[in-house]
């Protein structure tokens, strides 16, 4: 029996995957295959060589608790001015993201990870999905996390690559094609209970993307529900956390852990219609 974990992108909301992983780890559920995009690629890569024991998952939680928007989205006058006048393609440098990856990645080549890992990026010129299962792990994760307009594209293999969320934020199709017997999907959801629209450029880009990719995820889950054993863990709801707020990682982890446990307690996460509980919605 082969088990796959699919970890979606979600910027700061990627912290909630730690709570989901903790619930799975306590049940002895471990992946034979890992698929990840953007923040999900970061999380998947952290686990790929270390495993998914409760201790490893807790240490991943410590990484998320230590993060701040300043680390990853540090403003630089020259970069911002260059973006405004058309000399730069992104608002922020990816130096902070590169530092984060280098500090916590414990293998060099993707194919050397103990658990097979596939990282999803997008070809900036063609929009084609690029599935990275070999080569530089750090470059692949940096490319998968290169949110368009926020971070610069990453040149890899003769291509300019950006955030995998543009092509497939939650690569369920890859897990289905791998013929995994059971597929656990760890989505990050979206801020479904915001009282006010985002104000900054970065917040607006990230929030808009979260809406688009959530719609794609619901569609994909419905498409594959009859051909694979999909167990889609529910993100905490309602969510009011803005896209650049990294200060509430501990809250996201705790809430996701509770919701994942409640979900898995019922028939081990099996659902006749696995997309219904993550469908688009709002809160009054």
The 8 nearest C-alpha neighbors of each residue, nearest first, counted from 0:
[[1, 180, 2, 179, 181, 31, 178, 3],
 [2, 0, 179, 180, 31, 181, 3, 30],
 [1, 3, 181, 30, 31, 179, 182, 180],
 [4, 2, 32, 182, 30, 31, 33, 179],
 [3, 5, 183, 33, 30, 182, 184, 34],
 [6, 4, 184, 34, 35, 185, 33, 183],
 [7, 5, 39, 35, 185, 34, 186, 184],
 [8, 6, 169, 39, 186, 36, 168, 35],
 [7, 9, 38, 37, 39, 36, 168, 10],
 [8, 10, 12, 13, 187, 38, 11, 7],
 [9, 11, 12, 38, 13, 8, 242, 37],
 [12, 10, 13, 245, 242, 9, 14, 243],
 [13, 11, 9, 14, 10, 187, 15, 251],
 [12, 14, 9, 11, 15, 38, 16, 10],
 [15, 13, 12, 16, 248, 17, 63, 252],
 [14, 16, 252, 251, 17, 255, 13, 18],
 [15, 17, 19, 18, 14, 13, 20, 185],
 [18, 16, 20, 15, 19, 14, 252, 60],
 [17, 19, 256, 252, 255, 21, 16, 15],
 [18, 20, 16, 256, 22, 21, 17, 259],
 [19, 21, 23, 17, 22, 18, 24, 16],
 [20, 22, 24, 18, 19, 23, 53, 56],
 [23, 21, 19, 25, 20, 24, 260, 256],
 [24, 22, 20, 28, 26, 21, 25, 19],
 [25, 23, 27, 21, 26, 22, 28, 53],
 [24, 26, 22, 27, 23, 21, 53, 28],
 [27, 25, 23, 24, 28, 22, 21, 29],
 [26, 28, 24, 25, 29, 23, 52, 22],
 [27, 29, 23, 26, 24, 30, 25, 2],
 [28, 30, 27, 51, 24, 31, 2, 23],
 [31, 29, 2, 3, 32, 4, 33, 28],
 [30, 32, 2, 3, 1, 114, 29, 33],
 [33, 31, 3, 115, 30, 114, 116, 4],
 [32, 34, 116, 4, 3, 115, 5, 43],
 [35, 33, 5, 117, 116, 118, 6, 4],
 [36, 34, 40, 39, 6, 118, 5, 43],
 [35, 37, 40, 39, 8, 119, 7, 163],
 [36, 38, 144, 8, 143, 40, 39, 163],
 [39, 37, 8, 41, 40, 13, 10, 9],
 [38, 40, 6, 35, 7, 36, 8, 42],
 [39, 41, 35, 36, 37, 43, 38, 42],
 [42, 40, 38, 44, 39, 43, 45, 140],
 [41, 43, 39, 45, 40, 44, 38, 46],
 [44, 42, 40, 46, 45, 41, 35, 39],
 [43, 45, 47, 41, 46, 42, 40, 104],
 [44, 46, 42, 43, 47, 104, 41, 103],
 [47, 45, 50, 49, 43, 44, 48, 51],
 [48, 46, 114, 44, 112, 45, 49, 43],
 [47, 49, 113, 112, 46, 50, 114, 45],
 [48, 50, 46, 47, 51, 55, 45, 113],
 [51, 49, 46, 48, 52, 47, 55, 114],
 [50, 52, 55, 46, 56, 29, 24, 53],
 [51, 53, 55, 54, 24, 50, 56, 25],
 [52, 54, 56, 55, 24, 21, 57, 51],
 [55, 53, 57, 52, 56, 58, 51, 59],
 [56, 54, 58, 52, 57, 53, 51, 59],
 [55, 57, 59, 53, 58, 54, 51, 21],
 [56, 58, 60, 54, 59, 55, 53, 61],
 [59, 57, 61, 55, 60, 56, 54, 62],
 [60, 58, 56, 62, 61, 57, 55, 63],
 [61, 59, 57, 63, 58, 62, 17, 64],
 [60, 62, 58, 64, 59, 63, 65, 57],
 [63, 61, 59, 65, 60, 64, 58, 66],
 [64, 62, 60, 65, 66, 61, 14, 248],
 [63, 65, 61, 248, 62, 66, 249, 60],
 [64, 66, 62, 63, 61, 67, 60, 248],
 [67, 65, 63, 64, 245, 62, 70, 68],
 [68, 66, 245, 69, 70, 246, 65, 71],
 [67, 69, 71, 72, 70, 243, 245, 244],
 [70, 68, 73, 67, 72, 71, 74, 66],
 [71, 69, 68, 67, 95, 73, 72, 66],
 [70, 72, 95, 68, 96, 69, 73, 67],
 [73, 71, 69, 68, 70, 91, 74, 95],
 [72, 74, 69, 71, 70, 75, 91, 68],
 [75, 73, 72, 91, 76, 79, 78, 69],
 [76, 74, 78, 77, 79, 73, 91, 92],
 [75, 77, 79, 78, 80, 74, 81, 91],
 [76, 78, 80, 79, 75, 81, 82, 74],
 [79, 77, 81, 75, 76, 80, 82, 91],
 [80, 78, 82, 76, 90, 81, 77, 75],
 [79, 81, 83, 77, 82, 78, 76, 84],
 [80, 82, 86, 87, 78, 84, 79, 83],
 [83, 81, 87, 79, 85, 80, 84, 90],
 [82, 84, 80, 81, 85, 79, 86, 87],
 [85, 83, 81, 82, 86, 80, 87, 79],
 [84, 86, 82, 87, 83, 81, 88, 80],
 [85, 87, 81, 82, 84, 88, 83, 80],
 [88, 86, 82, 81, 85, 89, 78, 90],
 [89, 87, 82, 151, 148, 86, 85, 90],
 [90, 88, 148, 149, 150, 151, 91, 87],
 [89, 91, 149, 79, 82, 148, 78, 150],
 [92, 90, 150, 89, 149, 72, 78, 74],
 [91, 93, 94, 150, 151, 90, 78, 89],
 [92, 94, 96, 95, 150, 97, 91, 151],
 [95, 93, 97, 96, 92, 98, 71, 99],
 [96, 94, 71, 98, 97, 93, 70, 99],
 [95, 97, 99, 93, 98, 94, 71, 100],
 [98, 96, 94, 100, 95, 99, 101, 93],
 [99, 97, 95, 101, 96, 100, 102, 94],
 [100, 98, 96, 102, 97, 101, 95, 103],
 [101, 99, 97, 98, 102, 103, 104, 96],
 [100, 102, 98, 99, 104, 103, 97, 137],
 [103, 101, 99, 100, 98, 104, 105, 97],
 [104, 102, 100, 101, 105, 99, 45, 62],
 [103, 105, 101, 100, 106, 102, 45, 44],
 [104, 106, 103, 107, 48, 45, 49, 101],
 [107, 105, 104, 108, 112, 111, 48, 136],
 [106, 108, 136, 135, 109, 105, 137, 111],
 [109, 107, 135, 136, 134, 111, 110, 106],
 [110, 108, 133, 136, 111, 134, 112, 132],
 [109, 111, 133, 108, 112, 132, 115, 134],
 [112, 110, 108, 109, 113, 106, 107, 115],
 [113, 111, 48, 114, 110, 47, 109, 115],
 [112, 114, 48, 47, 115, 111, 49, 50],
 [113, 115, 47, 112, 32, 31, 116, 48],
 [116, 114, 32, 33, 112, 113, 110, 117],
 [117, 115, 33, 34, 132, 114, 32, 118],
 [116, 118, 132, 34, 131, 130, 33, 35],
 [119, 117, 131, 35, 40, 36, 130, 34],
 [120, 118, 130, 163, 36, 129, 143, 131],
 [163, 119, 121, 143, 129, 162, 161, 128],
 [122, 120, 128, 163, 161, 160, 129, 166],
 [121, 123, 160, 126, 127, 124, 125, 159],
 [122, 124, 160, 126, 159, 125, 121, 161],
 [125, 123, 122, 126, 159, 127, 158, 160],
 [124, 126, 127, 122, 123, 121, 128, 159],
 [127, 125, 122, 123, 121, 124, 128, 166],
 [128, 126, 122, 125, 121, 129, 166, 123],
 [127, 129, 121, 166, 120, 122, 130, 126],
 [130, 128, 120, 121, 119, 131, 127, 122],
 [131, 129, 119, 118, 117, 132, 128, 120],
 [130, 132, 118, 117, 133, 119, 129, 139],
 [133, 131, 117, 109, 116, 110, 130, 118],
 [134, 132, 109, 110, 131, 108, 135, 136],
 [135, 133, 108, 109, 136, 110, 132, 131],
 [134, 136, 108, 138, 137, 107, 139, 109],
 [135, 137, 109, 108, 139, 138, 107, 134],
 [136, 138, 140, 139, 135, 141, 100, 101],
 [139, 137, 141, 135, 140, 136, 142, 155],
 [138, 140, 136, 142, 141, 137, 143, 135],
 [141, 139, 143, 137, 142, 138, 40, 144],
 [140, 142, 138, 144, 139, 143, 137, 145],
 [143, 141, 145, 139, 153, 161, 144, 140],
 [142, 144, 120, 162, 37, 163, 140, 141],
 [145, 143, 37, 162, 141, 142, 146, 140],
 [146, 144, 162, 161, 150, 142, 143, 152],
 [147, 145, 162, 149, 150, 144, 161, 148],
 [148, 146, 149, 145, 150, 161, 162, 151],
 [147, 149, 89, 150, 90, 146, 88, 151],
 [148, 150, 89, 90, 146, 147, 91, 201],
 [149, 151, 145, 89, 91, 146, 93, 148],
 [152, 150, 89, 88, 145, 153, 93, 92],
 [151, 153, 161, 160, 159, 145, 154, 150],
 [154, 152, 160, 142, 159, 155, 151, 161],
 [155, 153, 159, 158, 160, 157, 152, 156],
 [154, 156, 158, 157, 153, 159, 160, 138],
 [155, 157, 158, 154, 159, 134, 160, 153],
 [156, 158, 155, 154, 159, 160, 153, 122],
 [159, 157, 155, 154, 156, 160, 122, 123],
 [158, 160, 154, 153, 123, 152, 122, 155],
 [161, 159, 122, 153, 121, 152, 123, 142],
 [160, 162, 145, 152, 121, 142, 120, 123],
 [161, 163, 143, 145, 146, 144, 164, 120],
 [120, 164, 162, 143, 121, 119, 165, 36],
 [168, 163, 165, 167, 162, 166, 36, 8],
 [164, 166, 163, 167, 162, 121, 168, 126],
 [167, 165, 128, 164, 163, 121, 126, 168],
 [168, 166, 164, 169, 170, 163, 165, 128],
 [164, 167, 169, 7, 8, 36, 163, 212],
 [168, 170, 7, 167, 171, 6, 216, 36],
 [171, 169, 172, 167, 173, 168, 5, 34],
 [170, 172, 174, 173, 169, 175, 5, 219],
 [171, 173, 175, 170, 174, 176, 219, 223],
 [174, 172, 176, 175, 171, 170, 177, 34],
 [173, 175, 177, 171, 176, 172, 179, 3],
 [174, 176, 172, 177, 173, 178, 171, 179],
 [177, 175, 173, 178, 174, 172, 179, 171],
 [176, 178, 174, 175, 179, 173, 172, 32],
 [179, 177, 176, 175, 180, 174, 1, 227],
 [180, 178, 1, 177, 181, 2, 3, 174],
 [179, 181, 1, 0, 2, 178, 228, 182],
 [182, 180, 2, 228, 179, 3, 229, 1],
 [183, 181, 3, 229, 2, 4, 228, 230],
 [182, 184, 230, 4, 231, 229, 3, 5],
 [183, 185, 231, 5, 4, 230, 232, 186],
 [184, 186, 6, 232, 5, 7, 16, 231],
 [187, 185, 7, 188, 184, 6, 234, 232],
 [188, 186, 9, 12, 234, 13, 7, 189],
 [189, 187, 234, 186, 213, 190, 277, 9],
 [188, 190, 191, 209, 187, 210, 238, 213],
 [191, 189, 238, 239, 192, 193, 240, 241],
 [190, 192, 281, 238, 189, 193, 237, 280],
 [193, 191, 239, 282, 238, 190, 237, 281],
 [194, 192, 239, 195, 191, 190, 196, 238],
 [193, 195, 192, 196, 239, 283, 282, 191],
 [196, 194, 193, 197, 198, 192, 239, 241],
 [195, 197, 198, 193, 194, 203, 206, 202],
 [198, 196, 203, 202, 199, 195, 206, 241],
 [199, 197, 196, 203, 202, 200, 201, 195],
 [198, 200, 202, 201, 203, 197, 204, 196],
 [201, 199, 203, 202, 204, 198, 197, 205],
 [200, 202, 204, 203, 199, 205, 149, 243],
 [203, 201, 199, 205, 200, 204, 197, 242],
 [202, 204, 200, 206, 197, 201, 205, 207],
 [205, 203, 201, 207, 202, 206, 200, 208],
 [204, 206, 208, 202, 203, 207, 242, 201],
 [205, 207, 209, 203, 208, 204, 202, 242],
 [208, 206, 204, 210, 209, 205, 203, 211],
 [207, 209, 211, 205, 210, 206, 212, 204],
 [208, 210, 206, 212, 207, 211, 189, 213],
 [211, 209, 213, 207, 208, 212, 214, 206],
 [212, 210, 208, 214, 213, 209, 207, 215],
 [211, 213, 215, 209, 214, 210, 208, 216],
 [212, 214, 216, 210, 215, 211, 209, 217],
 [213, 215, 212, 217, 211, 216, 218, 210],
 [216, 214, 212, 218, 213, 217, 219, 211],
 [217, 215, 213, 219, 218, 214, 220, 212],
 [218, 216, 220, 214, 219, 215, 274, 278],
 [217, 219, 215, 221, 216, 220, 222, 214],
 [220, 218, 222, 216, 221, 217, 215, 223],
 [219, 221, 217, 223, 222, 218, 274, 224],
 [222, 220, 224, 218, 219, 223, 274, 217],
 [221, 223, 219, 220, 224, 218, 225, 226],
 [222, 224, 226, 220, 225, 221, 227, 219],
 [225, 223, 221, 226, 220, 227, 222, 229],
 [224, 226, 223, 227, 222, 228, 221, 229],
 [225, 227, 223, 224, 228, 175, 222, 229],
 [228, 226, 229, 224, 225, 223, 175, 181],
 [227, 229, 181, 182, 230, 180, 224, 226],
 [230, 228, 182, 227, 231, 183, 224, 181],
 [231, 229, 183, 268, 269, 184, 182, 232],
 [230, 232, 184, 183, 229, 273, 233, 185],
 [231, 233, 185, 259, 184, 230, 234, 262],
 [232, 234, 231, 235, 277, 259, 258, 276],
 [233, 235, 188, 187, 255, 236, 186, 232],
 [236, 234, 255, 254, 258, 237, 233, 238],
 [237, 235, 238, 234, 191, 233, 192, 188],
 [236, 238, 192, 191, 235, 239, 282, 190],
 [237, 239, 190, 236, 191, 192, 240, 235],
 [238, 240, 193, 192, 190, 241, 237, 191],
 [241, 239, 238, 190, 244, 242, 193, 247],
 [240, 242, 244, 243, 239, 190, 202, 197],
 [241, 243, 202, 244, 205, 11, 206, 240],
 [244, 242, 241, 68, 245, 202, 11, 10],
 [243, 245, 241, 246, 242, 240, 11, 68],
 [246, 244, 67, 247, 11, 248, 68, 243],
 [245, 247, 244, 248, 67, 64, 66, 249],
 [248, 246, 250, 249, 245, 251, 244, 64],
 [247, 249, 251, 250, 64, 14, 246, 245],
 [250, 248, 252, 251, 247, 253, 64, 60],
 [249, 251, 253, 247, 248, 252, 254, 255],
 [252, 250, 15, 248, 254, 249, 253, 255],
 [253, 251, 18, 15, 249, 255, 250, 254],
 [254, 252, 256, 250, 255, 251, 18, 249],
 [253, 255, 257, 251, 256, 252, 235, 250],
 [256, 254, 18, 258, 252, 15, 235, 257],
 [255, 257, 18, 253, 259, 19, 254, 258],
 [256, 258, 254, 260, 255, 259, 261, 253],
 [259, 257, 255, 261, 260, 256, 262, 254],
 [260, 258, 262, 256, 261, 257, 19, 255],
 [261, 259, 263, 257, 262, 258, 22, 264],
 [260, 262, 258, 264, 259, 263, 257, 265],
 [261, 263, 259, 260, 264, 268, 265, 258],
 [264, 262, 268, 267, 260, 265, 261, 259],
 [263, 265, 261, 262, 267, 260, 266, 268],
 [264, 266, 263, 267, 262, 268, 261, 269],
 [265, 267, 268, 269, 264, 263, 270, 262],
 [268, 266, 263, 265, 264, 269, 262, 230],
 [269, 267, 263, 230, 266, 262, 265, 270],
 [268, 270, 266, 230, 267, 271, 229, 273],
 [271, 269, 273, 272, 268, 230, 266, 229],
 [270, 272, 273, 269, 224, 225, 274, 275],
 [273, 271, 270, 274, 275, 224, 221, 276],
 [272, 274, 270, 275, 271, 231, 230, 276],
 [275, 273, 217, 277, 220, 272, 276, 221],
 [274, 276, 278, 277, 273, 272, 217, 221],
 [275, 277, 274, 278, 273, 233, 272, 231],
 [278, 276, 275, 274, 233, 279, 217, 188],
 [279, 277, 275, 276, 217, 274, 280, 214],
 [280, 278, 277, 214, 281, 213, 217, 191],
 [281, 279, 278, 191, 282, 277, 192, 237],
 [280, 282, 191, 192, 283, 279, 237, 193],
 [283, 281, 192, 191, 280, 237, 193, 194],
 [282, 281, 192, 194, 193, 191, 280, 237]]
